[in-house]
Amino acid sequence: MVKFYESKFQYEYSFPAVTLAYFLRYPNPYSRHVLSTDVIDRYIDPETQRLHTVRLHLKRSKIPGGILRLLPKSVVGSISANGGESFILEKSVVDVREGWMKTENRNLEWTGVLSVIERQEYSRSAARDDLGASSASESKAAIPWAGHGLWTDVRTIVTLHSRLGQAKMRRSRMQKPEDNQEDSSQSVDEEDEAPVKKGLLSSWSTASVQRSIELVGLRRTRSAVSKSTEGMKLVLERLRAGGLVGVVEGMRRDMALPPGPDGPWKRVWPNGISNANHEDQEVDDHDD
């Protein structure tokens, strides 16, 4: 089984400003779990003039207790030994002339327990169509941070897939008994029925655990997407108010904040996400 989560949001800022804020979003008060960010690769395609970037984020991650209770002791022990840190691979493509950006973030560790892939599509709002021709020149000159019609749409789709226990199931299916080939047809029939029943029970139990893990991950995804949106809004406001200098100064303040879910960041953006411009949707389960 695979679960999907979809969210739509509209930033009241221009597309160049939103794409710039995306690459400057760490650190911010809503992402204090991000420990470091490194650029692995970055280049501009000479034919399409699109910017391609690959980055690696090191994050402090804590697996929810609801998932830990479903895991074998050997897996829980290795997770504890990891120190609660994990790497996230980010890939992005930006086309300034056409006014879109596509991003993908995926976890590189514990993918067998739960693989989480977040894909986002940023696009210049339809209200910007009449100004599309001047978009490239705007990005080279002064960037219009906000204003009438300078909106950017973003669509987020998160895929959650647990493969816990699948490898063991495949190995058990590949093992074929060879010791009892000389038995009578009646004994073969009796021995044939037991593995089938056992296999069905094992498959049902594995599917139930996988579904439970995906449901826990889905609940956590809702909160993560909301915090990510709030962090982007804060960086955009810093860009509008103080430009790059304002963002850098904000980063310095954020790095001085104490770790953990509580702290001064709760007073930074008290209004929360506007429900008028935000749409969430949980999509039904799908088979592999």
C-alpha positions in Angstrom: 0.0 0.0 0.0 1.0 3.6 -0.7 -0.4 6.8 0.9 -0.4 10.2 -0.6 -0.8 13.7 0.8 -1.6 16.7 -1.3 -1.5 20.4 -0.4 -2.0 23.6 -2.4 -0.9 27.0 -1.3 -0.5 30.5 -2.9 2.2 32.9 -1.8 1.4 36.6 -2.3 4.9 37.1 -3.6 6.5 37.1 -7.1 7.9 33.9 -8.5 11.6 35.1 -8.5 11.2 36.0 -4.8 9.7 32.6 -3.9 12.3 30.6 -5.7 15.0 32.7 -4.0 13.4 32.2 -0.6 13.3 28.4 -1.3 17.1 28.2 -1.5 17.4 30.5 1.6 14.9 28.8 3.8 17.3 27.1 6.1 17.7 28.0 8.9 14.5 29.5 10.1 12.6 29.3 13.4 10.3 26.6 12.0 13.1 24.3 10.9 15.4 24.1 13.9 15.8 20.4 13.2 17.9 21.1 10.1 21.5 20.9 11.2 23.3 21.6 7.9 22.8 22.1 4.2 25.4 21.3 1.5 25.3 21.9 -2.3 26.3 18.7 -4.0 25.9 19.9 -7.6 24.6 23.0 -9.4 24.7 24.0 -13.0 22.7 25.8 -15.7 21.7 23.7 -18.7 23.1 25.6 -21.8 20.2 24.6 -24.0 17.2 25.2 -21.7 18.8 27.8 -19.4 17.3 25.9 -16.5 19.0 25.9 -13.1 19.6 22.4 -11.7 20.6 22.0 -8.0 21.3 19.0 -5.8 21.6 19.6 -2.1 22.0 17.4 1.0 20.3 18.3 4.3 21.3 16.8 7.6 18.3 16.8 9.9 17.6 15.8 13.5 14.8 13.3 13.1 12.9 11.4 15.8 10.8 8.4 14.7 7.4 8.7 16.3 6.7 6.3 19.2 3.8 4.8 17.3 6.2 3.6 14.6 8.9 2.4 17.1 6.3 0.1 18.8 5.8 -1.6 15.4 9.5 -2.2 14.6 11.6 -5.2 15.5 14.1 -4.7 18.4 17.1 -5.1 16.0 15.8 -2.2 13.9 15.0 0.0 17.0 18.5 -0.6 18.3 20.2 0.5 15.1 18.0 3.6 14.9 18.9 4.6 18.5 22.6 4.1 17.6 22.2 6.5 14.7 21.7 9.4 17.2 18.5 10.6 15.6 20.1 12.2 12.6 19.2 11.5 8.9 20.1 12.8 5.5 17.6 14.2 3.0 18.4 14.5 -0.7 16.9 17.5 -2.5 16.8 18.0 -6.3 15.4 21.1 -8.0 15.0 22.5 -11.4 14.1 26.2 -12.0 13.0 27.7 -15.3 12.8 31.5 -14.8 11.6 32.3 -18.3 8.7 29.9 -18.2 8.0 30.7 -14.5 8.1 27.3 -12.8 10.3 25.3 -10.4 10.1 21.6 -9.5 11.6 20.1 -6.4 12.0 16.6 -4.9 13.0 15.7 -1.4 13.5 12.2 -0.2 14.9 10.5 2.9 18.1 8.4 2.4 17.9 6.4 5.6 15.4 3.9 6.9 13.6 3.7 3.6 12.6 0.2 4.3 10.7 1.3 7.4 9.1 4.4 5.7 10.1 6.0 2.4 8.9 9.6 2.2 9.2 11.5 -1.1 8.0 15.1 -1.3 7.5 16.7 -4.7 6.6 20.3 -5.2 5.7 22.4 -8.2 6.0 26.2 -8.0 4.5 28.3 -10.8 3.8 31.9 -11.6 0.2 32.6 -10.9 -2.2 33.0 -13.8 -2.5 36.7 -12.7 1.1 37.0 -13.8 0.5 35.8 -17.4 0.4 39.3 -18.8 3.7 40.0 -17.2 5.4 36.8 -18.2 7.6 38.4 -20.9 9.2 40.7 -18.4 9.9 38.0 -15.8 13.4 37.2 -16.9 14.5 40.9 -17.0 12.9 41.4 -13.5 15.0 38.5 -12.1 18.2 40.1 -13.4 17.3 43.6 -12.1 15.4 44.5 -9.0 13.1 41.7 -7.9 9.5 42.8 -7.2 8.9 41.0 -3.9 5.2 41.5 -3.6 2.4 43.5 -5.1 -0.8 43.2 -7.1 -0.8 40.1 -9.3 2.6 39.0 -8.0 1.5 35.7 -6.7 3.1 32.2 -6.9 1.2 28.9 -6.7 2.7 25.8 -5.1 1.4 22.3 -5.2 2.9 19.7 -2.8 2.5 15.9 -3.1 4.0 13.6 -0.5 4.3 9.8 -1.1 4.6 7.5 1.9 5.5 3.9 1.4 6.6 1.3 4.0 8.4 -1.9 2.8 8.9 -3.3 6.3 8.9 -7.1 6.2 8.8 -7.4 2.4 12.3 -8.7 2.0 11.6 -11.5 4.5 8.4 -12.4 2.7 10.2 -12.6 -0.6 12.9 -14.9 0.9 10.3 -17.2 2.4 8.5 -17.5 -0.9 11.6 -18.4 -2.8 12.4 -21.2 -0.4 10.9 -24.5 -1.6 10.9 -27.6 0.5 12.9 -30.4 -1.2 13.2 -33.0 1.6 9.8 -34.5 1.2 9.6 -35.1 -2.5 9.3 -38.9 -2.1 6.2 -38.7 0.2 2.8 -40.0 -1.0 0.4 -37.7 -2.8 -1.8 -37.5 0.3 1.0 -36.2 2.6 2.1 -33.7 -0.1 -1.4 -32.3 -0.2 -1.5 -32.0 3.6 1.8 -30.3 3.8 0.9 -28.0 0.9 -2.1 -26.5 2.7 -0.3 -25.4 5.8 2.2 -23.0 4.1 -0.6 -21.4 2.2 -2.5 -20.6 5.4 0.7 -19.4 7.1 1.6 -17.3 4.1 -1.7 -15.6 4.1 -1.5 -14.8 7.8 2.1 -13.5 7.4 1.1 -11.3 4.4 -1.9 -9.9 6.3 0.2 -9.1 9.4 2.9 -7.4 7.3 0.4 -5.3 5.4 -1.3 -4.2 8.6 2.1 -3.0 10.1 3.0 -1.2 6.9 -0.4 0.5 6.8 0.0 1.6 10.4 3.4 3.0 9.8 2.2 4.9 6.8 -0.8 6.4 8.7 1.6 7.6 11.5 3.8 9.1 8.8 0.9 10.8 7.2 -0.1 12.6 10.4 3.4 13.8 10.8 3.5 15.0 7.2 0.6 17.3 7.7 2.4 19.1 10.5 5.7 19.2 8.5 4.1 20.7 5.4 2.4 23.4 7.5 5.6 24.3 9.3 7.5 24.4 6.0 5.0 26.9 4.6 5.3 29.1 7.6 9.0 29.1 7.4 8.9 30.1 3.7 6.5 32.9 4.6 8.9 34.2 7.2 11.9 34.2 4.8 9.8 36.0 2.2 8.8 38.6 4.7 12.5 39.1 5.6 13.4 39.4 1.9 10.6 42.0 1.4 11.6 44.0 4.5 15.4 43.9 4.4 16.5 42.1 1.2 19.4 39.6 1.5 20.8 41.4 4.4 17.6 41.0 6.3 17.6 37.2 5.5 21.2 36.8 6.7 20.5 38.7 9.9 17.5 36.6 10.5 19.6 33.4 10.0 22.0 34.6 12.6 19.2 35.1 15.1 17.7 31.7 14.3 20.9 29.9 14.8 21.0 31.3 18.3 17.6 29.8 19.2 17.5 26.8 21.6 16.8 23.4 20.0 13.5 21.7 20.4 9.8 22.4 19.6 9.4 25.2 22.1 11.2 28.6 22.2 11.0 32.2 21.0 9.9 31.2 17.5 6.3 30.9 18.6 6.2 34.7 18.9 7.8 35.3 15.5 4.8 34.4 13.4 1.7 34.2 15.6 -1.0 34.5 12.9 -0.4 31.0 11.4 -1.3 29.9 7.9 -4.2 31.6 6.2 -6.9 29.0 5.6 -8.3 31.0 2.7 -5.3 30.3 0.5 -4.4 26.8 1.7 -5.9 23.6 0.6 -5.1 20.1 2.0 -6.2 16.8 0.6 -5.5 13.3 1.7 -5.7 10.9 -1.3 -6.9 7.4 -1.0 -4.5 4.4 -0.7 -3.1 2.8 -3.8 -1.6 -0.6 -4.3 2.0 -0.8 -5.5 
